[in-house]
Amino acid sequence: MFQFKSISTKFIAFVSLLIFLSVGLFVVIIIDLSRQSRSKVKETNEALMADALREEWEEKGRAIASLLAIQFVQPMYELDVSRMHYLASLTLKEKGFGYIYVQDDKGRVLVDATGGAELMGGVLLDEITKKAFAAEGVLVQKLSNSLVDIAAPIMAGTKRLGIVRIGLSTENIQKTTAIMTDKVGDSIDRVREITLRKVVFLLPVTVLPAVIIGWILVHGLTMPIRELVMGTERIARGDLTFRIKAKSQDEIGQLAASFNKMTEDLQKTTVSKDYVDNIIESMADTLIVATPKAAIQSVNRATCDLLGYREDELIGKPITVIFGKDGQQPKGTRFDDLVEKGSIRSVETNYLTRDDRKIPMLFSGVVMRGDDGEVQGIVCVAKDITERKRTEEAIQQMAYYDALTDLPNRKLFNDRLTLELAHARRNKQMLAVLFLDMDRFKDVNDTLGHTVGDQLLKTIATRLENCVREDDTVSRLGGDEFTVLLPGIKCSEDAVKIAHKILKSVKQPMTLAGHQICTATSIGIALYPEYGEDAETLLKHADIAMYHAKEQGRDNCQLYTPELRARASKRLTLENGLRSALERKEFIVHYQPQVNVGTGQIIGTEALVRWQHCERGLVYPGEFVSLAEDVGLILPIGEWVLHTACVQNKIWKDAGLPSIRVSVNLSARQFQQEDMVEKILHALKETGLEPHLLELEITEGTAMRNVETTVAKLNSLKRLGVQIAIDDLGTGYSSLSYLKKFPIDSLKIDRSFVGEVTTDPNDGAIVTAIIAMAKGLNLRVVAEGVETEEQLAFLKERQCDEAQGYLFGKPAPAEEFKNILASDKFLLPPLE
């Protein structure tokens, strides 16, 4: 077979043979063939390839716009502009995109992914934009011969949040198609011209054999051209992988090489299926594509990772497998609903994993339809919102439940009380509100620390829940205050019965952090409809009843009555006056003598606080000390009494009066202060009183709350040189064996035993035993509340050291007590 390197040589040989054998016919065939080839190429390139490539380009643009619209739902809803800009910029990196805009429902440009970002923040409402907003689905609008605008709505449910617009440039396709068409046309024109010249030139030397050779040459010449035509047709059908095998190095070979280079460039400027697949696989959200028969057709990696399936295990399965049973599938996510609506946006539902775990999802779905309107499938995109749900539940818990006890808080209690009141009003039923306040809870906090206090509150919360019915509500309002809602009771006795059950349960000893704690509570009860028809009134009345329970000795329950309101008003008035009494210097100190039982000589005095009220006159401690403890004023009042007593005793001593000790009561709150010893030392230094002339009294109950702490503090006080007395002995824990551990100087027998010492054998035996025990421990004994000579004789017979009471003198102001000291008289009455 002859081979020629140039197309000119081939045509010269061809024309030479053709002129000698069949010049006319062959010339016509060549001219006609070249004209047909050029026409075929132009038609294919311009009609088939250009239109088909543009249609495919636009279709893929639709897919990308729809995908971006779904991806932008969550960021748009959360106004996460940076996330939307990142997705738009990632897509814009590919060639062929003129611009990507994201506009909200007002037309404002949230994202302008072009280089200049000139439209960012502006409002774009031209005719193209208005048509895009008016369209129901994806809208393609031709802006020019080289630019197409594709707009897709961003939907959240049925609400349109905005649109995403993509500008697709067809300029590269047009240029490439034109270049290829021109090259092919030029080559064919060149071949035709050369052929005609050679035919004329070689006509004289044409011979018959050349006909056969010419035909072979023509066939070899036209085959590459046919391959070019076939290549353009395949490109028109979207096959950009086709390449022409160039066997020669002539102009046809060069044309084939140019064609192959053109298809490579065209492939690079076209969004490929692999590129779209990579985007889908890199999605953090799940994506499921279903067939028109609701069978899973494809899934992305995120779906498999979330649900625990392999891809092949899901393909072909009904889409309901991810929702569980069809009856459990939320309305709106069923396939029929989606087909009917066309799309569903941001619906909360649950996906079911392989191990039957339910995962909360934010679901969106879009139906794909063909040109004929028939359903081709459905695309489902869903986001795992587990963390969001946990956050919502945590916020719900924080908003309506107490963080320490997990009980309903004040807000939730009020909501439930309001609902139960409405129910009781409709059904003419009763209900009760119980208001609980722990007795001396602050003492536990101050003594054992807040950690133990918190454990105590949690234990109490559990006990309260165990005392009520299933439909009742136990709530912690804050601090050590609890409330209980009892709906549907028949009578007040039902509420009282539950209150007594609570009192009994709370009193049970508990061991926390190695400490055995006994506590109690005071309960106030308010009934609907008798004493309150709204939540605020019932809570206020229950609170009033609770304070009455505290006034009655604590550890009891009281029903609200109208009379208690007057008492509460009086208490509030007293509290308001108490808060300003220190500033107005209304507190005074009276002094009661303590005498030696053997000689009658005054050897000490007890400082007793009084309130000189501007309207009520002299108010005794029994009326305001308990209130001062409740409202937190006991500490400043106690410090003032200590300082005043030290100053007064120093004044008496400096005036030349007999040196006596002054006894000052320390409240439990004062004793439990960490800096209590420092405050005592400061008072002594500031007043100049000698430490041995100050005696501090603490009650047996205060001393026994934490024996180790008490011993440490008492030792510190003893190192200062002050004297220490245990007050109200016998009324507290009755753990007398602990007394030997305390570095104390004296014991004070409570007046409740002394008052009946001559008439009640039991009281007499107790007092005798205390005196004997004190003597055995080398401690002084002081008897309080001595009012009769018979009581004094009883005490003297049993060698009681000191006594205090009305028999020797009532508490008196400082000036009056000074006169008693100055008289230096003996206060013992004559004994027969």
C-alpha positions in Angstrom: 0.0 0.0 0.0 1.4 3.4 -1.0 1.9 5.9 1.8 2.3 9.6 1.4 3.3 11.9 4.2 1.5 15.0 2.9 -2.1 15.3 1.8 -0.9 17.3 -1.3 1.0 14.3 -2.6 -2.0 12.1 -2.1 -4.3 14.5 -4.0 -1.7 14.9 -6.9 -1.6 11.1 -7.5 -5.4 11.0 -7.1 -6.0 13.8 -9.6 -3.5 12.3 -12.1 -5.3 8.9 -12.3 -8.7 10.5 -12.2 -8.1 12.8 -15.2 -7.0 9.9 -17.5 -9.8 7.6 -16.6 -12.9 9.6 -15.6 -12.0 13.2 -15.1 -15.5 14.6 -15.1 -17.2 12.1 -12.9 -14.3 11.9 -10.3 -14.1 15.7 -10.1 -17.8 15.9 -9.3 -17.5 13.2 -6.7 -14.6 14.9 -4.9 -16.2 18.3 -5.0 -19.6 16.9 -3.8 -17.9 14.8 -1.1 -15.9 17.8 0.2 -19.0 20.0 0.2 -21.0 17.4 2.0 -18.3 16.8 4.6 -18.0 20.5 5.4 -21.7 20.9 5.6 -22.0 17.8 7.8 -19.3 19.1 10.2 -20.8 22.5 10.5 -24.3 21.1 11.1 -23.0 18.6 13.6 -20.8 21.1 15.5 -23.2 24.0 15.5 -26.6 22.2 15.8 -25.9 19.0 17.6 -22.8 19.5 19.7 -23.5 23.1 20.7 -27.1 22.6 21.6 -26.5 19.3 23.3 -23.6 20.6 25.3 -25.5 23.7 26.3 -28.5 21.6 27.4 -26.3 19.2 29.4 -24.4 22.2 30.9 -27.8 23.8 31.9 -29.1 20.6 33.3 -26.0 20.1 35.4 -26.3 23.7 36.5 -29.9 23.0 37.6 -28.6 20.0 39.7 -25.9 22.1 41.3 -28.3 25.0 42.0 -30.8 22.6 43.6 -28.1 21.0 45.7 -26.7 24.3 46.8 -30.3 25.5 47.7 -30.7 22.5 50.0 -27.2 23.0 51.5 -28.0 26.7 52.1 -31.2 26.0 54.2 -29.6 25.6 57.5 -27.0 28.3 57.1 -29.6 30.7 55.8 -31.9 29.8 58.7 -29.1 30.5 61.1 -27.8 33.5 59.0 -24.4 31.7 58.8 -23.1 33.9 55.9 -19.5 32.6 56.2 -20.7 29.0 55.6 -22.7 30.0 52.6 -19.9 32.0 51.2 -17.5 29.0 51.7 -19.8 26.6 49.7 -20.4 29.2 46.9 -16.6 29.9 46.6 -15.8 26.2 46.5 -18.2 25.7 43.6 -17.1 28.9 41.8 -13.5 27.6 41.6 -14.6 25.4 38.7 -14.4 26.9 35.2 -17.6 27.9 33.5 -19.3 29.8 36.4 -19.7 33.5 35.9 -21.1 34.3 39.3 -23.0 32.8 42.4 -25.3 35.0 44.4 -27.4 34.2 47.5 -30.3 36.5 48.1 -32.8 36.6 51.0 -36.5 36.9 50.5 -36.2 40.7 50.3 -33.7 40.6 47.4 -30.8 41.5 49.6 -27.5 39.9 48.4 -26.1 37.9 51.3 -23.3 36.2 49.3 -21.6 37.5 46.2 -18.9 34.9 45.4 -17.4 36.9 42.5 -13.9 38.4 42.9 -15.1 41.9 43.7 -18.1 41.0 45.8 -19.6 44.3 44.6 -23.3 43.3 45.2 -22.7 42.1 48.8 -25.2 43.7 51.1 -27.1 45.4 48.3 -30.6 44.8 47.0 -30.9 43.3 43.6 -34.5 43.3 42.2 -34.1 43.5 38.4 -36.5 41.7 36.1 -34.4 38.5 36.1 -34.4 38.5 39.9 -38.2 39.1 40.1 -38.9 36.2 37.7 -36.6 34.0 39.8 -38.6 34.9 43.0 -41.9 34.3 41.2 -41.0 30.8 39.9 -42.1 27.8 41.8 -39.0 25.7 41.2 -35.6 26.0 39.4 -35.7 28.7 36.7 -33.3 29.0 33.8 -33.1 32.4 32.0 -30.9 33.3 29.1 -29.2 36.6 29.7 -27.2 36.6 26.5 -25.7 34.2 23.9 -22.9 33.5 26.3 -24.5 33.7 29.7 -27.4 31.7 31.4 -28.9 32.6 34.8 -30.1 29.6 36.9 -32.1 30.4 40.1 -33.2 27.8 42.7 -35.4 28.6 45.7 -34.1 28.1 49.3 -37.0 26.7 51.2 -37.5 26.0 54.9 -40.7 24.0 55.0 -43.2 26.0 52.9 -41.4 29.2 53.6 -39.1 30.7 51.0 -35.9 32.0 52.7 -34.4 33.3 49.5 -32.8 32.1 46.2 -29.4 31.0 45.0 -28.4 32.2 41.5 -25.7 30.7 39.3 -24.4 32.4 36.2 -23.3 29.7 33.6 -21.0 30.9 30.8 -21.3 29.2 27.4 -18.5 31.3 25.9 -15.9 28.5 26.1 -18.3 26.0 24.4 -19.0 28.5 21.6 -15.4 29.3 21.1 -14.3 25.7 21.1 -17.1 24.7 18.7 -16.4 27.5 16.4 -12.6 26.8 16.3 -13.2 23.1 15.6 -15.8 23.9 12.9 -13.5 26.5 11.3 -10.5 24.2 11.3 -12.5 21.3 9.7 -14.0 23.7 7.2 -10.7 25.3 6.3 -9.1 21.9 5.9 -11.8 20.6 3.6 -11.7 23.9 1.6 -8.0 23.6 1.3 -8.3 19.9 0.2 -10.9 20.9 -2.4 -8.8 23.7 -3.8 -5.7 21.5 -4.0 -7.7 18.7 -5.7 -9.0 21.0 -8.4 -5.6 22.4 -9.2 -4.0 19.0 -9.4 -6.8 17.6 -11.6 -6.1 20.3 -14.1 -2.4 20.0 -13.8 -2.1 16.2 -14.0 -4.8 15.6 -16.6 -2.4 14.9 -19.4 -0.6 12.1 -17.6 -3.6 10.3 -16.1 -3.7 6.6 -16.8 -6.3 3.9 -16.1 -4.5 2.2 -13.2 -4.5 5.5 -11.4 -8.3 5.2 -11.1 -7.9 2.2 -8.8 -5.1 3.8 -6.9 -7.1 7.1 -6.7 -10.1 5.4 -5.3 -7.9 3.8 -2.6 -6.3 7.2 -1.9 -9.7 8.9 -1.7 -11.0 6.3 0.6 -8.0 6.7 2.9 -8.5 10.5 2.7 -12.1 10.5 3.6 -12.0 8.0 6.5 -10.3 10.4 8.9 -12.9 13.0 8.0 -15.7 10.5 8.7 -14.0 9.9 12.1 -14.1 13.6 12.8 -17.8 13.7 12.0 -18.5 10.7 14.2 -16.4 12.4 17.0 -18.5 15.5 16.8 -21.7 13.5 17.0 -20.5 11.7 20.1 -19.5 15.0 21.7 -23.0 16.2 20.9 -24.4 13.3 22.9 -22.2 14.3 25.9 -19.4 11.8 25.4 -16.3 13.9 26.1 -14.1 10.9 26.5 -13.9 10.0 22.8 -10.6 10.5 21.1 -9.6 10.1 17.3 -6.7 7.8 16.7 -4.4 9.9 14.4 -2.4 7.4 12.2 -0.9 10.0 9.9 1.1 13.1 10.4 -0.4 15.1 7.6 -3.0 17.9 7.8 -5.7 15.3 8.7 -3.5 14.0 11.4 -3.0 17.5 12.7 -6.7 18.2 12.5 -7.4 15.0 14.5 -4.8 16.1 17.1 -6.5 19.5 17.3 -9.9 17.8 17.7 -8.5 15.7 20.6 -7.1 18.8 22.3 -10.4 20.5 21.9 -12.3 17.7 23.6 -9.8 17.7 26.4 -10.3 21.4 27.0 -14.0 21.0 26.7 -14.0 18.2 29.3 -12.1 20.4 31.7 -14.6 23.2 31.4 -17.6 20.9 32.0 -18.8 19.8 35.4 -18.3 16.1 35.4 -20.4 13.4 37.1 -17.3 12.5 39.2 -17.1 16.1 40.5 -20.8 16.0 41.6 -20.3 12.6 43.2 -17.3 14.0 45.1 -19.5 16.9 46.4 -22.2 14.4 47.5 -19.7 12.1 49.2 -18.1 15.0 51.1 -21.4 16.2 52.4 -21.7 16.1 56.2 -25.5 15.7 55.9 -27.2 12.5 54.8 -28.4 12.2 51.2 -30.8 9.5 49.9 -32.1 9.2 46.4 -35.2 7.1 46.0 -37.0 5.7 42.9 -40.5 6.6 41.9 -41.5 3.3 43.7 -39.9 4.6 47.0 -37.0 2.2 46.8 -33.6 3.5 47.8 -31.5 4.1 44.7 -28.3 5.7 46.1 -27.0 7.0 49.4 -23.9 9.0 50.4 -21.2 8.0 52.9 -22.7 10.2 55.7 -25.9 8.1 55.5 -24.1 4.8 55.9 -21.9 6.1 58.7 -24.9 7.5 60.6 -27.2 4.5 60.2 -24.6 1.8 60.5 -25.4 0.1 57.2 -23.2 -0.7 54.2 -24.3 1.0 50.9 -25.3 -2.4 49.3 -27.5 -3.1 52.3 -29.6 -0.1 51.7 -29.8 0.0 47.9 -33.1 -1.5 46.8 -34.7 -1.4 50.2 -37.9 0.7 50.7 -37.1 4.1 52.0 -39.3 3.5 55.0 -36.5 1.3 56.4 -34.8 4.5 57.7 -38.0 5.6 59.5 -39.0 2.3 61.0 -42.6 1.2 60.6 -44.6 3.3 58.2 -47.1 4.1 61.0 -44.3 5.8 62.9 -43.1 7.9 60.0 -43.9 11.6 60.7 -46.5 13.2 58.5 -44.9 15.1 55.7 -42.0 12.7 55.2 -44.0 9.9 53.7 -43.3 9.4 50.0 -46.9 10.1 48.9 -46.9 13.4 50.8 -43.6 14.4 49.1 -44.9 13.5 45.6 -48.1 15.5 46.2 -46.3 18.6 47.6 -43.2 18.5 45.3 -40.9 19.3 48.2 -40.7 19.4 51.9 -38.3 21.6 53.8 -36.8 21.3 57.3 -39.2 18.9 59.0 -38.1 17.3 62.2 -38.3 13.5 62.2 -36.3 10.5 63.4 -34.1 8.1 61.4 -33.8 4.5 62.7 -30.3 3.0 62.8 -29.3 -0.5 62.3 -29.4 -1.2 66.0 -32.8 0.4 66.4 -31.6 3.7 67.8 -33.7 6.8 66.9 -31.7 9.8 65.7 -33.4 13.2 65.5 -33.0 14.7 62.0 -34.0 17.9 60.2 -35.4 16.4 56.9 -35.8 18.0 53.5 -37.0 16.4 50.3 -37.3 17.4 46.6 -39.2 15.5 43.9 -37.4 15.0 40.5 -39.7 15.1 37.5 -39.0 14.6 33.8 -40.0 16.9 30.9 -43.3 15.1 30.8 -44.0 15.8 34.5 -43.6 12.2 35.5 -41.8 11.5 38.8 -38.3 10.3 38.3 -37.4 10.0 41.9 -36.9 11.9 45.1 -33.8 13.5 46.7 -33.8 13.4 50.5 -31.3 15.4 52.6 -31.3 15.3 56.4 -29.1 16.8 59.1 -28.4 15.1 62.4 -29.7 17.4 65.1 -28.9 15.2 68.1 -26.6 17.9 69.7 -29.2 20.6 69.1 -31.9 18.4 70.8 -29.6 17.8 73.7 -29.0 21.5 74.0 -32.7 22.2 73.9 -33.3 19.6 76.6 -30.6 21.1 78.7 -32.1 24.5 78.3 -35.5 23.1 79.2 -34.0 21.4 82.3 -32.3 24.6 83.3 -35.4 26.7 82.7 -37.9 24.5 84.6 -35.9 22.3 87.0 -33.6 22.9 90.0 -30.0 22.1 89.1 -29.2 20.6 92.5 -32.2 18.4 93.2 -33.7 17.9 89.7 -37.1 19.0 91.3 -39.3 21.4 89.4 -38.3 25.0 90.1 -40.4 28.0 91.0 -41.5 28.7 87.4 -42.6 25.1 86.7 -44.3 24.9 90.1 -46.3 28.1 89.4 -47.2 26.8 85.9 -48.5 23.5 87.4 -50.3 25.3 90.2 -52.1 27.6 87.7 -53.2 24.6 85.7 -54.4 22.7 88.8 -56.3 25.7 90.0 -58.1 25.9 86.7 -58.9 22.2 86.9 -60.1 22.5 90.5 -62.2 25.5 89.6 -64.0 23.6 86.7 -64.5 20.5 88.8 -65.2 22.2 92.1 -62.4 20.4 93.9 -60.0 21.4 96.7 -56.2 21.6 96.5 -53.5 22.5 99.0 -50.1 24.2 98.8 -47.5 23.3 101.4 -44.6 25.7 102.0 -41.6 24.0 103.7 -38.5 25.7 105.2 -35.7 23.6 106.8 -35.1 24.4 110.4 -31.6 25.7 111.1 -30.3 24.6 107.7 -27.8 27.5 107.7 -26.2 26.0 110.8 -25.4 22.8 108.8 -23.9 24.9 106.0 -21.8 27.0 108.3 -20.6 24.0 110.4 -20.1 21.3 107.9 -19.8 23.2 104.7 -21.9 23.8 101.6 -21.0 20.4 100.1 -22.7 18.6 103.0 -25.5 21.2 102.9 -26.1 20.3 99.2 -26.1 16.6 100.0 -28.7 17.3 102.7 -31.0 19.2 100.3 -30.8 16.3 97.8 -31.6 13.8 100.5 -34.6 15.9 101.7 -35.8 16.2 98.1 -35.8 12.4 97.7 -37.7 12.0 101.0 -40.3 14.6 100.0 -41.0 12.8 96.7 -41.4 9.5 98.6 -44.0 11.1 100.8 -46.4 12.4 98.2 -48.7 10.8 95.6 -47.8 10.3 91.9 -49.9 13.3 90.8 -48.5 15.7 93.4 -45.7 18.1 92.7 -42.6 18.7 94.9 -40.6 21.8 94.1 -37.5 23.6 95.4 -38.0 27.3 95.3 -34.4 28.0 96.3 -32.1 27.8 99.3 -33.8 25.5 101.9 -37.3 26.3 100.8 -39.6 23.6 99.2 -43.2 23.6 98.1 -45.7 20.8 97.6 -48.8 20.9 95.4 -51.6 18.5 96.5 -54.4 18.6 93.9 -57.7 16.7 94.3 -57.8 16.5 98.1 -61.1 15.9 99.9 -60.6 17.9 103.0 -57.9 19.8 105.0 -57.1 16.6 107.0 -55.7 15.0 103.8 -53.1 17.8 103.5 -52.3 17.7 107.2 -51.8 13.9 107.0 -49.2 14.3 104.2 -47.6 17.1 106.1 -47.2 14.9 109.2 -45.7 12.2 107.0 -43.2 14.7 105.6 -42.3 15.9 109.2 -41.7 12.3 110.3 -39.6 11.5 107.2 -37.4 14.6 107.4 -36.6 14.0 111.1 -35.0 10.6 110.4 -31.3 10.8 111.1 -29.0 10.7 108.0 -25.2 10.2 107.6 -23.5 12.6 105.2 -19.7 12.8 104.7 -19.2 10.9 107.9 -21.5 13.1 110.0 -24.8 12.0 111.5 -27.3 14.8 111.0 -30.7 15.3 112.5 -32.8 18.0 110.9 -36.4 19.1 110.8 -38.7 21.4 108.9 -41.6 23.8 109.4 -44.6 23.5 107.1 -47.3 26.0 106.3 -50.5 24.9 104.5 -52.9 27.0 102.4 -56.1 25.6 101.0 -58.0 26.4 97.8 -60.6 27.7 97.6 -61.0 28.6 101.3 -57.9 30.8 101.7 -56.8 31.7 98.2 -58.0 31.4 94.6 -54.8 32.2 92.7 -51.2 30.9 92.8 -49.7 34.0 94.3 -52.2 34.3 97.2 -51.9 30.6 98.0 -48.1 30.7 98.1 -48.1 33.9 100.3 -50.6 32.3 102.7 -48.7 29.1 102.9 -45.5 31.1 103.6 -47.3 33.0 106.4 -48.5 29.7 107.9 -44.9 28.3 107.7 -43.6 31.3 109.7 -46.3 30.6 112.3 -45.0 27.0 112.5 -41.5 28.3 113.3 -42.9 30.6 116.0 -44.6 27.5 117.5 -41.3 25.9 118.1 -40.4 24.6 114.6 -40.8 21.0 113.4 -44.6 21.2 113.0 -47.2 22.2 110.5 -49.8 24.9 110.6 -52.9 25.7 108.5 -53.3 29.2 107.3 -56.1 31.2 108.9 -57.0 34.9 108.5 -55.7 35.6 112.0 -52.2 34.5 110.8 -52.2 37.3 108.2 -52.4 39.9 111.0 -49.5 38.1 112.8 -47.5 38.1 109.6 -48.1 41.8 109.1 -46.9 42.3 112.7 -43.9 40.2 112.0 -43.1 42.1 108.8 -43.3 45.4 110.7 -41.1 44.0 113.4 -38.6 42.8 110.8 -38.5 46.2 109.1 -37.9 47.9 112.4 -35.3 45.3 113.3 -33.3 46.1 110.2 -32.9 49.7 111.1 -32.6 49.3 114.9 -28.8 49.0 114.8 -28.5 52.2 112.7 -30.8 54.1 115.0 -28.9 52.7 118.1 -32.1 51.3 119.6 -30.5 48.2 121.1 -29.4 48.4 124.8 -27.8 46.0 127.1 -29.1 45.1 130.6 -27.0 43.3 133.2 -28.2 40.6 135.6 -26.0 39.8 138.6 -24.4 36.3 139.2 -23.7 35.7 142.9 -21.6 33.3 144.9 -24.1 30.9 146.5 -21.9 30.6 149.6 -21.2 34.3 150.3 -23.8 36.2 148.3 -21.1 38.4 146.7 -21.6 39.5 143.1 -18.8 37.8 141.1 -20.2 38.3 137.6 -23.0 39.5 135.4 -24.7 38.3 132.2 -25.1 40.8 129.4 -28.7 40.6 128.0 -29.8 42.6 124.9 -33.0 44.6 124.8 -34.6 46.6 122.0 -35.8 50.0 122.9 -38.5 50.3 120.2 -39.6 53.8 119.4 -43.2 52.9 119.5 -43.5 49.6 121.5 -41.1 50.5 124.2 -38.8 47.8 125.6 -38.9 44.6 123.5 -37.4 41.4 125.0 -35.2 38.9 123.2 -37.9 36.3 123.0 -39.7 38.5 120.5 -36.9 39.4 118.1 -33.9 37.0 118.5 -35.5 34.2 116.5 -36.5 36.7 113.8 -33.0 38.2 113.8 -31.7 34.7 113.1 -34.1 34.2 110.2 -33.3 37.4 108.5 -29.5 37.3 109.0 -29.2 40.1 111.6 -28.1 37.9 114.5 -24.4 38.3 113.6 -24.2 42.2 113.7 -26.4 42.3 116.8 -24.3 39.7 118.6 -21.0 41.5 117.7 -22.5 44.8 119.0 -23.5 43.2 122.3 -20.1 41.6 122.7 -18.3 44.9 122.1 -20.8 46.9 124.3 -20.4 44.4 127.2 -16.6 44.6 127.0 -16.6 48.4 126.9 -18.9 48.6 129.9 -17.0 46.1 132.0 -13.8 48.1 131.3 -15.5 51.3 132.3 -16.6 49.7 135.7 -13.1 48.5 136.3 -11.5 51.8 135.5 -13.9 53.5 137.8 -12.5 51.5 140.7 -15.5 49.1 141.1 -14.9 45.5 142.0 -13.6 43.4 139.1 -16.2 41.0 137.8 -16.5 38.9 134.7 -19.1 39.7 132.2 -20.9 36.8 130.4 -21.9 37.2 126.8 -24.0 34.7 124.9 -22.6 33.6 121.5 -25.3 32.5 119.0 -24.7 29.4 116.9 -24.1 31.6 113.9 -21.4 33.6 115.7 -19.7 30.5 117.0 -19.7 28.8 113.6 -17.9 31.7 111.9 -14.4 30.8 110.7 -13.0 34.1 112.1 -14.9 33.9 115.4 -11.7 33.8 117.5 -10.2 36.7 115.6 -13.3 38.8 116.3 -13.2 38.0 120.0 -9.5 39.0 120.1 -10.3 42.2 118.2 -13.0 43.1 120.7 -10.6 42.6 123.6 -7.9 44.6 122.1 -10.2 47.4 121.0 -11.8 47.8 124.4 -8.7 47.0 126.5 -10.7 44.5 128.7 -8.5 41.8 130.3 -9.5 38.4 128.8 -10.2 36.7 132.1 -12.9 39.2 132.8 -14.9 38.0 129.7 -16.9 34.8 129.8 -18.4 33.4 126.6 -21.6 31.3 126.8 -22.5 28.7 124.1 -25.4 26.4 124.2 -25.1 22.7 124.6 -26.7 22.2 121.2 -24.2 24.6 119.5 -21.2 22.7 121.1 -22.5 19.3 120.1 -23.1 20.0 116.4 -19.5 19.3 115.4 -17.5 18.1 118.4 -14.1 18.2 116.7 -14.6 21.8 115.4 -16.0 22.9 118.8 -12.9 21.5 120.7 -10.5 23.3 118.3 -12.3 26.6 118.6 -12.6 26.4 122.4 -8.9 25.7 122.7 -8.2 28.8 120.6 -10.4 30.8 122.9 -8.8 29.4 126.0 -5.4 30.4 124.7 -6.7 34.0 124.6 -7.5 33.7 128.3 -11.2 34.1 128.2 -13.6 31.9 130.2 -16.1 29.5 128.6 -19.4 28.3 129.9 -21.9 25.7 128.5 -25.4 27.2 128.6 -28.8 25.5 128.8 -27.2 22.2 129.9 -29.5 19.2 129.7 -31.8 20.7 127.0 -29.8 19.7 124.0 -28.2 16.4 122.8 -27.8 15.0 126.3 -24.4 13.7 125.3 -22.8 14.6 128.6 -19.8 12.3 128.1 -18.5 14.7 125.5 -18.2 17.5 128.1 -14.9 16.1 129.3 -13.4 16.8 125.9 -14.3 20.5 126.0 -11.9 23.0 127.6 -14.6 24.9 129.5 -14.8 26.6 132.9 -18.4 26.3 134.0 -21.8 24.7 133.3 -25.0 26.6 133.5 -28.1 24.7 134.6 -31.1 25.7 132.5 -34.0 27.5 134.3 -36.4 24.8 133.1 -34.9 22.4 135.6 -34.3 24.9 138.4 -37.9 26.2 138.4 -39.3 22.8 139.5 -36.3 21.6 141.5 -38.2 21.5 144.8 -41.5 20.1 143.4 -40.5 17.7 140.7 -38.2 14.8 141.9 -37.0 14.3 138.3 -35.8 17.9 137.9 -34.2 17.6 141.4 -32.4 14.5 140.4 -31.2 16.1 137.1 -29.8 19.2 138.9 -28.1 17.0 141.6 -26.5 14.9 138.9 -25.3 17.9 136.9 -23.7 19.5 140.0 -22.0 16.2 141.0 -20.7 15.7 137.4 -19.4 19.3 137.3 -17.6 18.8 140.6 -16.1 15.6 139.3 -14.8 17.5 136.2 -13.6 20.4 138.4 -16.0 22.9 136.7 -18.0 25.7 138.2 -21.8 25.3 138.3 -24.2 28.3 137.7 -27.9 27.8 138.2 -30.2 30.1 136.1 -33.7 31.2 137.0 -33.4 31.1 140.8 -36.5 32.9 142.1 -37.3 31.4 145.5 -35.4 30.9 148.7 -36.3 27.2 148.6 -34.6 26.8 145.2 -31.5 28.6 146.6 -31.5 26.3 149.7 -31.6 23.2 147.4 -28.7 24.5 145.4 -26.6 25.5 148.4 -27.2 22.1 150.0 -25.7 20.4 146.9 -22.8 22.9 146.8 -23.8 24.7 143.6 -21.2 27.5 143.1 -23.1 30.3 141.6 -26.7 31.4 141.0 -28.6 33.9 138.8 -32.2 34.9 138.8 -34.9 37.3 140.0 -34.2 36.3 143.6 -30.9 38.4 143.3 -32.1 41.0 140.9 -33.6 41.5 137.5 -31.6 42.6 134.5 -30.8 46.3 134.9 -29.4 49.1 132.7 -25.6 49.7 133.0 -26.0 52.8 135.3 -28.3 51.0 137.7 -26.1 47.9 137.8 -23.1 50.2 138.5 -24.8 51.4 141.6 -25.4 47.8 142.8 -21.7 47.2 142.3 -20.7 50.4 144.0 -22.8 49.5 147.1 -20.7 46.3 147.5 -23.6 44.6 149.2 -24.3 40.9 149.4 -27.3 39.8 147.5 -28.1 36.5 149.4 -31.3 36.6 151.4 -31.1 35.3 154.9 -31.6 31.6 155.1 -33.3 30.0 158.1 
